[in-house]
Amino acid sequence: MLKVQEIRELIKLVDQSSIDEFVYENEGSKIKMKKTGSVTVSTVQPVVQAAPAAVQPAPVQAAAPQAPVVQEVKQEAPKAEQAADTENLHKITSPMVGTFYASPSPDADPYVSAGSKVSKDSIVCIVEAMKLFNEIEAEVNGEIVEVLAKNGQLVEYGQPLFLVKPE
């Protein structure tokens, strides 16, 4: 059976992640967590039409109020540039949901930073999940171009952590 502190950690991880439902079964015990709502961020702007001073505005029907217009702002150009830049780069991704740590301890230097040379078996970070610290290896020989995660950040399964220029 899980301890109360372990259950609290699970709740916190599920709450901070993008998953909507989590089920854990062990030795006849079952824990099921489900999120009730999701948050969508968008810009809402009411539609306002200004009438010229010489023209009388048309009467507005009270039965059909005008709904606000939802506009999502997308920045396509920077994404296209980033896609072209990252096409030839290898992404080191998180193999699990957990907390990203760039160094073996809080007072130690990070394993790698931008410009660091790595080999396939080089440890680049730690992902902590349920009090287990998992060392993540580079998987490729090359040079770290960019560190995509911040120290202490919650990371998702498959989330890119590093960009590596293969040799």
N, C-alpha and C positions, 0 to 999 in steps of 0.2 A: 504494500500500500504506500502511496506517495505521502510525504510529509506536507504539512500546511505550507511551509515556505516554498517547496517545489511546485505546489499547485499555484501559488501566487506568481511564481516566475513564469509558469506556463500561461497564466492569464495575461500577464504583462506582455509576453512575446506575441501571443495571438492578437492582443489589442493593438500592438504597434505594427503588426504585419498587414498585408493586404488580403489574407485569407479570410473567408467568411465563416467557415465551420471547421472544427478540429475535434477529432475523436481519439482517445488514448485508452487502450485496453492492456492490462497486465495482471496476471495471476487472479483472474476472476473479477477484478475491479475494472470499472469503465467510467471514464470522464468524457463528457461531451460538452463542448463550448461552441456557442453560435452567436455571431454578431447580429444585432437587430436592424441596423441601418447603415447606409453608406453615405459618404459625403462627396458631392460633386462640386467642383469649383468652376464657376463660369461668370461672365460679366453680364449683368442684366441692365438694359437701358430702356426706359419707357419711350414709346414712339410719340414724338411731338411734332405736329405740323403747324407752322406759322402761316396764318392767312394774310394776304396783302391788305393794307389799310382800307383801300377803296372797295374791297369785295366783302360781302357779308358771309360769315362762315355758315356752312350747312348745319341744320339742326342735327344733334347727336341723339341716337336712339338710346334710351335709358336701359332697355332690356339687354343690349349687347355691349358690355364694357370692353374697351380696347385692351387686349392683353399685352404685357411687356414683351419686347423682342429680346431673345437670348442670342448673344453673339459670342462665339468662342474665338479668342485671338490665337492665331497660329503663326509661328515664325518659321516659314519653310526654308528661306535662304540659309540661315546658319546651320540647320540640320543637314542640308544638302552638302555644304562645305565640310561638315564634320564627317559625314558618311564617306566622302571622297578621301579624307585624311585617314580614316580608320579602316578602310577596306583591306589594306595590306598588313594590318596589325593583328596580333593574336590577343584575344581577350582571356584573361584569367578570371574565371567566374567562381562564385561561392557554391560549394557543393551542398549547402544546407542553409536553413534559416538560423540566424544567430547574431552575435555581436562581433564586429570586426575590431581586431586589435593589430596595430602596425608594428608593435614591438613585444618582446617576451615579458617585459614588466614595465610598469609606469615610468620608472626612472631610467630605463635603457633606451638606446638609440633604436630607431625603426630598422626592421630587417632590410628593407630596400626603400629607395626614393627615386624620383625621376632622374634618369641618367645612370642608374646602377646596372651593372652587368649581372645576368643570372644564367644559371644552367638548369637543366631539366629537374634536378633534384634539390635546387635551392629553395629554402623556406622563405616565402615572401610575406606571410602574415599568419595570424591565428584567428579562427572563427570559433567563438565559445557558444556552445549550445547545451543547456541543461547541466551546467557546471563541468562540462567536458571541454577541454581546450584542444582543438583540432588544428594541427599545423598544415598549412596549405602550401603546396609546392608549385614552382613556376610552370612545369609541364613542357617547357620549350627553352632552348638556348637563345639568348638575345639581350636586349637592353630595355629597361623599363622606360616607357615614354611618358606615362601619366598614371598617377594613383587616383582612382575614381571614388574610393570610399574614405571617410574620415574616421579617425580613431574613436572607438566607442559607439560607432553608428550601427544600428540594426540593419542587417542585410538579409535579402531574400534568397531563396534557392535560385541559382542561375543568374544572379545579378552580377554584372561585370565589376571586378575589383581593381584590375590593372590592365593597362594596354602595353603590350610588349612588341618591340620591333624585332622579328626573328632574324637570326644570323644565317 
